[in-house]
Amino acid sequence: MKKTLLSALLGLAIVISCEKKQETTENQDHTNHTENVAAETEAESTHDDHADASANLELNNGKKWKTNTEMLPYIQKQEQLIDAYDDETGDYKKLAADLSTANDQLIKSCTMTGKSHDVLHVWLTDHMKKINLLAKAATQKEAEKIAESLEHSMESYHQYFE
């Protein structure tokens, strides 16, 4: 239940933050608790409509995609957290919480549109799944493997984005 709710909330946050950048001020002010609760249950299907489902993690005609300036500090923060994490003695629950916070800020700062936005969503969706797995890890050994996959995720980001 918590996993579903967390996934729905993260999906909702992505959809709301990116759509808010494109809506008029009038529409931005039109949010309330009832709408948010209803939207949570539809977040995953709405997210699919928001980003192009046919997008793949690919280069932009052989070049890296540009990430907007507002998002870079939150990507860098996640990378710093992952790099500083000690697999053997680190608190992986805290790492997951810190990464989730930085990721929420990343999503809120999203102003990207078009193909670059869609490709970023491909990377971000997989990255968020890894953060969620880390939060749910049952052992330090399991967390170690997930932390390693997060390192690879950041390498993948740098392979496709600048």
Buried (B, 14 or more C-beta within 10 A) or exposed (E): EEEEEBBBBBBBBBBBBBBBBEEEEEEEEEEEEEEEEEBBEBBBEBBEEBBBEEBEBEEEEEEBBEBBEBBBEBBEBBBEBBEEBEEEEBEBEEBBBBBBBBBBBBBBBBEBEEEBBBBBBBBBBEBBBBBBBBBBBEEBEBBBBBBEBBBEBBEBBEEBBE
